[in-house]
Amino acid sequence: MRTKRTSQIGKFDQFAPHDIGRELAAMSAPLDAHVTVLEWAAEDLKTASGKANGRLGMRVESVLRCALLKQHRQLSYEGLAFHLLDSASFQSFARLPVKFMPKKSILQSFMSPLFYQ
């Protein structure tokens, strides 16, 4: 079963003192306040068989936040992968585990159920 949420935000989760950093912080606050959205996203992300299939993969919260970044910034999967690798603010917003930098193909496989139903 996929983990839904990061239970505790790391002390290093910070947004840059820049317009985009402040924008991401403002987008993050309502997501933290309305965690029921994660239940809806988790339903969309379930495998067709409903069986566990090995690795846990990205948390539902991270998948949802990456999908929001992709749509809001109008990025391709390749562009999103670059920004997640390059930007501490994007990494903080996406709540990715430490040292986890997903590639384009991983992002696409995890996020496609949210976009194509």
Secondary structure, DSSP 4 states (H G I P E B T S, - for coil): ------SS--TT----SSHHHHHHHHHHHHHHH-THHHHHHHHHHS-SS----SS--S-HHHHHHHHHHHHHTT--HHHHHHHHHH-HHHHHHHTPPTT----HHHHHHHHHHHH--
